[in-house]
Amino acid sequence: MKRRATTATGLAAAALALILAQIIGTAAMQGLGLPIPGPVAGLVLLLGVLAVSGGIPAGLGRLADLLLRHLNLFFVPAGVGLMAHLALLARDGAALTVAIILSTLAGLVVAAAVFLWARNKSSGHAP
Amino acid sequence: MIALAWIIVTLVSYAAARALARRVNGHPLANPVLVASLPVIALMVATDTPHETYAEGGIWLLLLLGPATVALAIPLYRNWPKVRAAAGPLLLGIAAGSVTAVSVALISAWALGASIPSLLSLAPKSVTTPIAMGIAQVTAGLPSLAAAIVIVTGIVGAVLGPWLLNRLGIRDPEAHGVALGTAAHGIGTARAFQEGEETGTFSGVAMGLNGIVTALLLPWLLLWLFG
């Protein structure tokens, strides 16, 4: 019973931490007039706090795993929201499709090639 | 009341899409967002429901996206030793892949006559959906179009990426991971974990770093280009 209570408190504290980080990040970016999404600023902030405190509280680890495992659920409204942009899709759909395929393959190959090149260079002698 | 009903429809549809994805071992084409959205749209069309009605309920799920984005810090922190060990090559590979993806996307879509709202929604295509939607929001793109583009990007990368890299003679597991995470975010990372733990971990790290760096830099570029 005690253990369950601690876990529930831990989860509530974790939820509070995530929401607070988002609010602080959003307020800071708006205050500074920076075009950076508030939640991303919150992510960087939380990463900094974890690095300083040197560990992940159990509740935070559990809540993050839960949220990230079901991340797809939060996008379904966005998928449905595409309905509102059918006219734009009819106009630009083909151009977007070509751009997506070309740029994704180019990005993949360049990322892999540059990573390998830099790793070989930094290790001095290839294995 | 009606908003609540649409949340339930969304949850049921999502649960079914997840079950299907598991049955086909997480094949990229069975992407749960894609699969879950279609029945909801079909039901809306059948019942003549306007999107505004759905959005009243859907906003509750979208609200969770902010805290979920912040939560991306946790896997990144867990893999920090790996990030530090390969920091230089990792950052160079991610930066090069990211710049390539953004510029090829913008130039080719622009050359094919895409409109400004489409270009703004296309630019954050290789970062994870919550971050891409956040970028679209601050640059006056269309968050839901950005989300759809991100998902298609992930599917293209996950389906064709490993095949293309192998054909080009790139078989190193870490390089596969960096490429998939940089160019195809979460969907690419799911594919990377099917190749192996090491590939998956590098992909997850690349996805996280690419998302952060892109969110910090891309809006400036877009404001300068289109502002």
Contacts between the chains, C-beta under 8 A, distances in Angstrom:
chain1	res1	chain2	res2	distance
A	15	B	67	7.1
A	18	B	67	4.0
A	18	B	70	4.7
A	18	B	71	5.9
A	19	B	66	7.8
A	19	B	67	5.6
A	21	B	70	4.8
A	22	B	66	4.6
A	22	B	67	5.9
A	22	B	69	7.5
A	22	B	70	5.2
A	25	B	70	7.5
A	26	B	66	8.0
A	35	B	138	4.6
A	35	B	139	6.7
A	35	B	219	3.5
A	35	B	220	6.5
A	35	B	223	6.0
A	36	B	138	7.0
A	36	B	215	5.9
A	36	B	216	5.8
A	36	B	219	6.4
A	37	B	69	7.6
A	37	B	131	6.6
A	37	B	134	2.8
A	37	B	135	6.0
A	37	B	137	6.7
A	37	B	138	5.8
A	37	B	215	5.5
A	38	B	66	7.2
A	38	B	134	7.3
A	39	B	65	7.5
A	39	B	66	4.5
A	39	B	67	7.7
A	39	B	69	3.6
A	39	B	70	5.5
A	39	B	130	6.7
A	39	B	131	7.7
A	39	B	134	5.7
A	40	B	69	6.5
A	40	B	131	5.7
A	40	B	134	6.0
A	40	B	211	7.2
A	40	B	212	6.3
A	40	B	215	4.0
A	40	B	216	7.4
A	42	B	66	7.6
A	42	B	69	7.3
A	42	B	70	4.2
A	43	B	69	6.1
A	43	B	70	5.2
A	43	B	72	5.5
A	43	B	73	4.8
A	43	B	212	6.7
A	44	B	73	7.7
A	44	B	212	6.3
A	46	B	70	5.7
A	46	B	73	4.1
A	46	B	74	8.0
A	47	B	73	4.3
A	47	B	76	6.2
A	47	B	77	6.0
A	50	B	73	6.5
A	50	B	74	7.7
A	50	B	77	4.6
A	51	B	77	7.1
A	51	B	80	7.6
A	56	B	74	6.0
A	56	B	77	6.4
A	56	B	78	7.2
A	60	B	74	6.7
A	61	B	74	6.2
A	63	B	71	7.1
A	64	B	71	4.0
A	64	B	73	7.9
A	64	B	74	3.8
A	64	B	75	7.5
A	65	B	74	7.7
A	67	B	64	7.2
A	67	B	67	6.7
A	67	B	68	4.4
A	67	B	71	4.8
A	68	B	68	6.7
A	68	B	71	5.8
A	68	B	72	7.1
A	68	B	74	7.7
A	68	B	75	7.0
A	71	B	68	5.7
A	71	B	129	7.5
A	71	B	130	7.3
A	71	B	186	7.0
A	72	B	14	7.1
A	72	B	17	7.9
A	72	B	18	7.6
A	72	B	31	7.8
A	72	B	32	4.4
A	72	B	33	5.2
A	72	B	36	7.5
A	73	B	10	7.7
A	73	B	11	7.5
A	73	B	14	4.9
A	73	B	32	8.0
A	73	B	36	7.9
A	73	B	61	6.4
A	74	B	61	5.2
A	74	B	62	6.4
A	74	B	64	5.2
A	74	B	65	4.7
A	74	B	68	6.1
A	74	B	130	7.4
A	75	B	33	4.6
A	75	B	65	7.8
A	75	B	129	5.4
A	75	B	147	5.6
A	75	B	151	7.4
A	76	B	10	5.2
A	76	B	13	7.0
A	76	B	14	5.7
A	76	B	33	5.9
A	76	B	36	4.8
A	76	B	37	5.7
A	76	B	40	6.9
A	76	B	58	7.7
A	76	B	61	6.8
A	77	B	10	6.9
A	77	B	54	7.5
A	77	B	55	7.1
A	77	B	58	3.1
A	77	B	59	7.2
A	77	B	61	5.2
A	77	B	62	5.2
A	77	B	144	8.0
A	78	B	33	7.7
A	78	B	62	7.0
A	78	B	129	7.5
A	78	B	133	6.7
A	78	B	143	6.6
A	78	B	144	4.5
A	78	B	147	3.7
A	78	B	148	7.3
A	79	B	33	5.0
A	79	B	34	6.8
A	79	B	36	7.0
A	79	B	37	3.2
A	79	B	40	7.9
A	79	B	144	7.6
A	79	B	147	6.8
A	79	B	148	6.6
A	79	B	151	7.5
A	80	B	10	7.7
A	80	B	37	5.2
A	80	B	40	5.1
A	80	B	41	5.8
A	80	B	44	7.3
A	80	B	51	7.4
A	80	B	54	6.0
A	80	B	58	6.5
A	81	B	51	6.7
A	81	B	55	6.9
A	81	B	58	7.2
A	81	B	143	7.8
A	81	B	144	3.4
A	81	B	147	7.8
A	82	B	37	7.4
A	82	B	144	5.5
A	82	B	145	6.7
A	82	B	147	7.9
A	82	B	148	5.0
A	83	B	41	5.9
A	83	B	44	7.1
A	83	B	51	5.2
A	84	B	51	4.9
A	84	B	144	6.9
A	85	B	142	6.0
A	85	B	144	6.7
A	85	B	145	5.2
A	88	B	115	7.0
A	88	B	117	6.5
A	88	B	118	6.3
A	88	B	142	7.5
A	88	B	145	6.9
A	89	B	145	7.8
A	91	B	115	6.6
A	91	B	118	7.9
A	92	B	109	7.5
A	92	B	113	7.8
A	92	B	114	4.5
A	92	B	115	5.8
A	92	B	118	4.1
A	94	B	112	7.1
A	95	B	108	7.7
A	95	B	109	4.9
A	95	B	112	3.5
A	95	B	113	6.0
A	95	B	114	4.2
A	95	B	118	7.3
A	96	B	109	6.1
A	96	B	114	6.3
A	96	B	118	6.1
A	96	B	122	6.1
A	96	B	149	6.5
A	97	B	152	7.6
A	98	B	108	6.1
A	98	B	109	7.5
A	98	B	112	6.1
A	99	B	104	7.5
A	99	B	105	4.7
A	99	B	106	7.7
A	99	B	108	4.4
A	99	B	109	3.7
A	99	B	112	7.1
A	99	B	114	7.2
A	99	B	122	6.1
A	100	B	105	7.0
A	100	B	122	7.6
A	100	B	125	6.4
A	100	B	149	6.4
A	100	B	152	5.5
A	100	B	153	5.4
A	100	B	156	6.1
A	101	B	156	5.6
A	102	B	104	5.6
A	102	B	105	7.5
A	102	B	108	5.2
A	103	B	100	7.4
A	103	B	101	4.8
A	103	B	102	7.4
A	103	B	103	7.9
A	103	B	104	3.9
A	103	B	105	3.6
A	103	B	108	6.8
A	103	B	125	7.0
A	103	B	126	7.6
A	104	B	101	6.6
A	104	B	125	7.6
A	104	B	126	7.1
A	104	B	153	5.2
A	104	B	156	4.8
A	104	B	157	4.8
A	104	B	160	7.8
A	104	B	161	7.6
A	104	B	183	5.3
A	104	B	184	6.5
A	105	B	156	7.6
A	105	B	157	7.9
A	105	B	160	6.5
A	105	B	161	7.5
A	105	B	164	5.9
A	105	B	183	7.9
A	106	B	100	5.1
A	106	B	101	6.6
A	106	B	104	4.7
A	107	B	97	4.6
A	107	B	98	6.9
A	107	B	100	4.9
A	107	B	101	3.0
A	107	B	104	7.2
A	107	B	126	5.8
A	107	B	179	7.8
A	107	B	182	6.3
A	107	B	183	3.7
A	108	B	97	6.9
A	108	B	157	6.1
A	108	B	161	4.8
A	108	B	164	6.6
A	108	B	165	6.7
A	108	B	179	4.4
A	108	B	180	7.1
A	108	B	182	7.5
A	108	B	183	4.2
A	108	B	184	7.1
A	109	B	164	6.8
A	109	B	165	7.1
A	109	B	168	6.5
A	109	B	170	7.8
A	109	B	179	7.2
A	110	B	96	5.1
A	110	B	97	5.0
A	110	B	100	4.2
A	111	B	93	4.8
A	111	B	94	6.4
A	111	B	96	6.2
A	111	B	97	2.6
A	111	B	98	7.6
A	111	B	100	7.6
A	111	B	178	5.5
A	111	B	179	4.5
A	111	B	182	4.1
A	111	B	183	6.0
A	111	B	206	7.4
A	112	B	93	7.1
A	112	B	97	7.7
A	112	B	165	5.7
A	112	B	170	5.0
A	112	B	172	7.8
A	112	B	175	4.2
A	112	B	176	6.8
A	112	B	178	6.3
A	112	B	179	3.9
A	113	B	170	7.1
A	113	B	175	8.0
A	114	B	92	5.4
A	114	B	93	4.7
A	114	B	96	3.9
A	114	B	97	7.0
A	115	B	89	5.2
A	115	B	90	6.8
A	115	B	92	6.9
A	115	B	93	2.9
A	115	B	94	7.9
A	115	B	174	7.2
A	115	B	175	5.3
A	115	B	178	4.5
A	115	B	179	7.5
A	116	B	89	8.0
A	116	B	93	7.9
A	116	B	170	6.9
A	116	B	172	6.1
A	116	B	175	5.0
A	118	B	88	6.2
A	118	B	89	3.7
A	118	B	92	4.4
A	118	B	93	6.5
A	119	B	86	7.0
A	119	B	89	4.0
A	119	B	174	7.5
A	121	B	89	8.0
A	122	B	88	5.5
A	122	B	89	5.9
